Amino acid sequence: SAVAFGQKVHFSQDSIVINDKPCLLYQRTGNSFTIISLDSVKLIEGNITSTAPGKFSTKYTFLTVNKEFSNEKINGRNALIFELVQNKILDESGALNKEKLLKFIKKYNQQK
């Protein structure tokens, strides 16, 4: 559990909770994960790969805007969710602001 810009964010094995309200579902299979809305819409897929001993890289696919994203400083589900909350892209209802998401991807994407 952590606080990001006044929003309390908590992770369980199968959900993401903001301000004590479950807002997204989480499924993990091996090195891949999917973040799903409460009404069963797949929003984000992630694939974690090892780049060196103890170092990892995550490639995200934002399905609602059909964009791939990676940034060496944003690795894994928790780091991504904190960034999305801090940048006011993800709210406590689990909604992604598409306009802010596209700006975020354009600004921070290191995907080649």
C-alpha positions in Angstrom: 0.0 0.0 0.0 1.4 3.4 -0.9 0.1 7.0 -1.4 0.5 8.6 -4.9 -0.7 12.2 -5.2 -3.2 11.9 -2.4 -4.6 8.6 -3.8 -4.0 5.5 -1.6 -3.0 2.6 -3.9 -3.0 -1.0 -2.8 -2.3 -4.2 -4.7 -3.6 -7.7 -4.0 -2.9 -10.9 -5.9 -5.8 -10.3 -8.2 -6.9 -6.7 -7.9 -5.7 -3.1 -7.8 -7.4 -0.9 -5.1 -7.4 2.9 -5.1 -8.7 4.8 -2.0 -10.0 1.5 -0.6 -12.1 0.7 -3.7 -11.2 -2.2 -6.0 -11.0 -0.6 -9.4 -9.1 -3.0 -11.6 -8.5 -6.7 -11.9 -5.1 -8.3 -12.3 -4.2 -11.6 -13.9 -0.6 -13.0 -14.1 0.6 -15.9 -16.2 4.4 -16.5 -16.0 6.1 -13.3 -17.1 3.0 -11.8 -18.6 0.1 -9.9 -16.9 -3.2 -8.3 -17.9 -5.0 -5.4 -16.2 -8.7 -5.7 -16.7 -11.6 -3.3 -15.9 -14.2 -4.5 -13.4 -16.6 -5.0 -16.4 -14.1 -7.4 -18.0 -12.5 -5.2 -20.6 -8.8 -5.8 -21.1 -7.0 -2.5 -20.7 -3.3 -3.2 -20.4 -1.1 -6.2 -21.1 2.5 -6.4 -19.9 5.4 -8.7 -20.7 8.4 -8.8 -18.4 11.8 -9.9 -19.7 15.1 -10.3 -18.0 17.8 -8.1 -19.6 20.7 -9.0 -17.3 21.0 -10.7 -13.9 18.7 -8.8 -11.5 17.5 -6.4 -14.3 14.2 -6.4 -16.0 12.3 -4.7 -18.8 8.6 -4.5 -19.2 6.8 -3.9 -22.5 3.2 -2.7 -22.0 0.4 -2.7 -24.5 -2.3 -0.2 -23.8 -5.2 -1.9 -25.6 -7.7 1.0 -25.4 -5.4 3.2 -27.6 -3.5 0.3 -29.4 -0.1 1.6 -28.3 3.0 -0.2 -27.1 5.1 1.4 -24.4 8.3 0.7 -22.4 10.4 2.9 -20.2 13.5 1.6 -18.3 12.3 3.3 -15.1 8.8 1.8 -15.2 9.0 -1.9 -14.6 6.1 -4.1 -13.5 2.5 -3.6 -12.6 3.0 -1.6 -9.4 5.4 0.9 -11.0 3.0 1.4 -14.0 0.0 1.9 -11.8 1.8 4.5 -9.6 2.8 6.4 -12.7 -0.7 6.3 -14.1 -2.2 7.5 -10.8 0.4 10.3 -10.3 -0.1 11.6 -13.9 -3.9 11.5 -13.3 -4.4 9.0 -16.1 -6.0 6.4 -13.9 -8.8 7.3 -11.4 -10.3 5.5 -8.5 -13.1 4.1 -10.7 -10.5 2.3 -12.9 -11.0 4.6 -15.9 -8.1 5.5 -18.1 -8.1 9.1 -19.5 -7.2 8.4 -23.2 -6.1 11.9 -23.9 -3.7 12.0 -20.9 -2.6 8.4 -21.6 -1.6 9.3 -25.2 0.4 12.3 -24.0 2.1 10.2 -21.4 3.0 7.5 -24.0 4.4 10.2 -26.3 6.5 11.8 -23.6 7.9 8.8 -21.9 7.9 5.9 -24.4 11.3 4.4 -25.1 9.9 1.7 -27.3 11.9 1.4 -30.5 
